[in-house]
Amino acid sequence: MATIEQTGRGRQLAIRGGIGVAGLNEFVRNWKKVNPEIGKAIRRVNIEISKEVANDAVQRGRTQNVLGRPVHRRDLAVRGIKGRARQNQASVEIQGHRNTAVLSLEFGRKYINVPTRSKKLKNNRAVSQTLIGRLPSSRPGARPLYRKYVGENAFMTQRGGYVVGVTIQNALPEIQRDYLNKVNRAIEKTLEMNKVVDIPIRISSGGTTGLAKLPKVA
């Protein structure tokens, strides 16, 4: 299953179209009885996938614009996008608990804090993005800093937002097509690496040379 995770705020968004491999958990459990490294190999496949998707999301985030201008703090925001994995899941985490900028990048904003001279409002107040540039005190050329807010819709439709959600949706067809092949190759590689191989050692002693083989390890 491919997911978007927003940790630290009690919400997880599962993106539709994820991969469900029937019997994968049982498959991994049975293999672990024979070779514990198999579970680790499948996790490596998942982390590789999640990191690829996360990297693509970071690149997408670095190009996000609003009305022709870069989204505010987008370079900081993309630092909150991380790939994660378990033996049965690859996910992309939106670390909103550590980096609030990534939430604004992914889901947009309804309101923006603007300066005010009122001591009662502690030097700023929240106004709708649609009013930026139209307020009496707006500076010339002022525009919204973020894209239109889609957070509620993102969680309702389970499609995510502007960056991570779109990236996962675009990546899923290829992931679905290649996943089982990647798992099979990882298992084959692990089994191959664990085979005992006869390694000849050349020994030189007393002016003569010869070949010796290590004894097989049971």
Secondary structure, DSSP 8 states (H G I E B T S, - for coil): -EEEEETTTTEEEE-TT----TTHHHHHHHHHHH-THHHHHHHHHHHHHHHHHHHHHHHHHTT-EETTEE-TTHHHHGGGEEEEEETTEEEEEE-TTT-HHHHHHHH-BSEEEEE---TTTTTEEEEEGGGTTTSTT--TT---SS-B--HHHHHHHT---TTHHHHHHHHHHHHHHHHHHHHHHHHHHHHHHTS----EEEEEETTEEEEEE-----
